[in-house]
Amino acid sequence: MSTAANRHPVRIDRLFAGAGARPDQWRNLVELAQAWSSGSGNRDKFDVALAEMAATEEFHAYPGLALITALRDRAAANDASATAALSRRITRALLTRSFRQNPGDWEADEDSEAVTTDVLPPALGRADARRPYFEVLIVTGAPATRWRALASEWRRLRRPLDAFVYEPVVVGSFEDAFCATLLNPDLAAVVIHEGFPFRSRHDAPVLRTLVEGADQHEPGEVSALRLAQVLKRVRPELDLYLVSNGAIEEIAGDPKANVVRRVFYAVEELLELHLSILEGVQARYDTPFFDNLKKYAQRPIGTFHALPIARGKSIFKSDWIRDMGEFYGPTLFLAESSATTGGLDSLLEPTGNIKKAQEMAARAFGAEHVFFVTNGTSTSNKMAVQALLGPGDIAIVDRNCHKSHHYGMVLAGAQPLYVEAFPMTEYSMYGAVPLRTIKQALLNLKAEGRLHRAKMVDLTNCTFDGHIYNTRRVMEECLAIKPDLIFLWDEAWFGFARFSPFLRPRTAMGAANDIEAWLRDPKSVAAYEKQQADLGAAPSDDVLLNTRLIPDPRKVKLRVYQTNSTHKSMSALRQGLMLFVKDVDFHSVEAQFHEAVFTHASTSPNQQLIASLDVARRQMELEGYGLVHNAIEVALAIRQAVAEHPLISKYFHILGTDKMVPAKYRESGFTDYLDPSSNWATARRSLQEDEFCLDPTRMTLVCGTAAFDGTQFKGILANRYNIQLNKTSRNSVLLQSNINNTRSDIAHLIRVLVEISSEIDRRLAQGGNVRQEFDARVKSLMTDVPDLPNFSHFHDAFRKDAGNRTNEGDIRGGFYAAYDAAGCEYIRLADAEIDRRLKDGPDLVSANFVIPYPPGFPIMVPGQVITQETIDFMRKLDVKEIHGYDATEGLKLVRTDALAKRTEVATKRVA
Ligand SMILES: Cc1ncc(COP(=O)(O)O)c(C=O)c1O
């Protein structure tokens, strides 16, 4: 293994490597200092490494200018061992974060007693250990020689009464402010003083690459307001304050100033500013429901309602179930209640702290309304579908979406028009639905005169395997064909993306906010009209499919819904989720929405789940940026380690973007995160332009090349190494990183992969037939893969009034056909009858949803005509869990005579 001394640490401008590269840089510095001190290295290497870090270290409060200067002085004095000692101490304080409580960490000399306020920061002390800590970026045009004094002024404002403690970080230019905002995850607020230059005082190429990733900045434009707008786009959760000596009334009145929390006049307001900063953080820290629940749990309450476990007396007094009480602790029971009064609120009709908590979540996630739901995203999908669609409405639906959408269509009586994702046959998985396919479906409906019936486009973003849509482009182009379409984006896996500036524009709410801004821009109408003139009076379908369509901003009704399994990517308890709404016509469906909530939500929602949603929101608003960055860095580190390890890479590999997303959907030419030429700027281009990109946190590890099928490998990881994962395919497993992962997790995984690879190596070295058997198994898993079956069509009995060019159907009719036992039959999969009927008819028509796990999408829906590909796929399928299919009974089919009766009725009805 390489050591930090002989490898270069990850560069800070390498894609997504920002905050995570910093500890590496410090560890590297320690090793260089130690090498110099022990005689195996030299001072030059240390000096170069320290100089390289200098520009970006200014963006963090610790170790700060004083300690960096001390470090530099020790090196200049040629004192290798003192340099090594100080590097070690700083690095330890940084990694353990002890500098937040320990004033000694800010001293250059370990045993120094001196506390000089202009050098030493915080009167942080042990008492602050429980006070949350953050940093505030101060952007100023004052000369760098004044910065230390400036920071001291800020520190003098601290009071023991303050709920939080913070350290100022001073920078002097637009570029530095931008880079600090990207690289310092501890920032919670930014104070921008008017009058600073654009260029950084450092000529650091590292900074240039980062700034290239900034949003449409113009080098000449350096007003505080401009900076505020750019920073808000990068990290919308930050509170921004503007300080000006000039016409602040004018600034405050500028509509662009809505990104700023408060505008202050000059510096005499410092204490006000300090209090505003604390108040701003408090506004994110507050968790109305959770705070109240904690108070509730402390009160002596007599309960005469159901739910005996509330207060825990039946548990703690019992000889038989006391261990449950001991396991969970008393708080869980004290915090349980089935009451909705007494300071608690009703999830079904919130008017108090749940309502407030939901409003705060709406702010945090960029939505207009948020519904907390406690039965998983499965429930919120059904709620949204039921609320927004009625019988006979047509919805364009990704056939591979989660089963809850399909069941939602059954409940609503809507007619799904299934569209197919691009297949990734070699890995037995699907990608996402190409925009061209969606546009074609809409154009077909238009040609059939049925476009008015199309109400919704329903897609999964990102998919289980990590395909992310260009949500903005999909919505804009679809709205160009039908301006009032509703979009339901299932972002079960993607809730965290709000807190990454790279991923946010690709979330439903991120894109909806961007589209909303575009709609308001007067230039948009001109852009639309120009395109209309270019397209001419009656453009052909081909032209429309090949053009990036611009909607008519005057006609668009922006109606966007996003469901988000908060529990899958944030700190919410299992089943806790949020449903986001940004719909200009929400008032017209609000009553329906509440009905849908009443239909699906339990009347006994779990208080802890609701509280955890409130807390998850707090966490993401205050530290989500750093946590998400960390999850991405963990994923990139795993990708890198697997690719570079000589033994692991013999048998395993993780699919890069180029393998997961076909080239035609990567217009920017972006290939992969591991490509040495990728950086923030190339990633930004890819995320802006490409039809699909890959969520870096979702890693498809191909194990077929190690002769394991997905299910088998998942079992080995779980049973032998305590590594759990969920999704598998025929020849791969899906690894996911999230905000919970650490570098130790990476180390564990890599060690396990090394061990498994070594075992394979040893086995193969045994000779005999082992190699042949191994190769045969690899071949079977990697090349002998079943074709993925597309959705065929609904049988005529279930097509209702579908057009000739479109394949929507009456899924509800198909679903209820299964209730008529006499109208159904079973045929076993292996039975030759199946093959005979496939060849000679009559049609085999599924009476059920048949959903294999994995992959988890329905390969048959009720009323669907079964084709040869579907049967081949099922016969080759090596998974045990197939919902809707009982191997002993066989496939449940609607009988031919029952179909004939239905077809007759359907035909009469249409006639
Ligand atoms: C895309 C998608 N949507 C919805 C769900 C259901 O979410 P939940 O498990 O929260 O009910 C899942 C579950 O895996 C999913 O993959």
The ligand as an SDF file (V2000), in Angstrom:
LIG
                    3D

 16 16  0  0  0  0  0  0  0  0999 V2000
  -38.2060    4.2060   -6.4840 C   0  0  0  0  0  0  0  0  0  0  0  0
  -38.8990    3.7960   -5.2270 C   0  0  0  0  0  0  0  0  0  0  0  0
  -40.0150    4.4280   -4.8600 N   0  0  0  0  0  0  0  0  0  0  0  0
  -40.6690    4.1080   -3.7300 C   0  0  0  0  0  0  0  0  0  0  0  0
  -40.1990    3.1190   -2.9110 C   0  0  0  0  0  0  0  0  0  0  0  0
  -40.9570    2.7740   -1.6700 C   0  0  0  0  0  0  0  0  0  0  0  0
  -40.4550    3.4670   -0.6090 O   0  0  0  0  0  0  0  0  0  0  0  0
  -40.7440    3.0210    0.9040 P   0  0  0  0  0  0  0  0  0  0  0  0
  -39.8930    1.8430    1.1430 O   0  0  0  0  0  0  0  0  0  0  0  0
  -40.3820    4.2340    1.6720 O   0  0  0  0  0  0  0  0  0  0  0  0
  -42.1940    2.7070    0.9890 O   0  0  0  0  0  0  0  0  0  0  0  0
  -39.0310    2.4310   -3.2330 C   0  0  0  0  0  0  0  0  0  0  0  0
  -38.5300    1.3590   -2.3590 C   0  0  0  0  0  0  0  0  0  0  0  0
  -37.5610    0.7450   -2.5460 O   0  0  0  0  0  0  0  0  0  0  0  0
  -38.3720    2.7700   -4.4350 C   0  0  0  0  0  0  0  0  0  0  0  0
  -37.2690    2.1250   -4.8180 O   0  0  0  0  0  0  0  0  0  0  0  0
  1  2  1  0
  2  3  1  0
  2 15  2  0
  3  4  2  0
  4  5  1  0
  5  6  1  0
  5 12  2  0
  6  7  1  0
  7  8  1  0
  8  9  2  0
  8 10  1  0
  8 11  1  0
 12 13  1  0
 12 15  1  0
 13 14  2  0
 15 16  1  0
M  END
$$$$
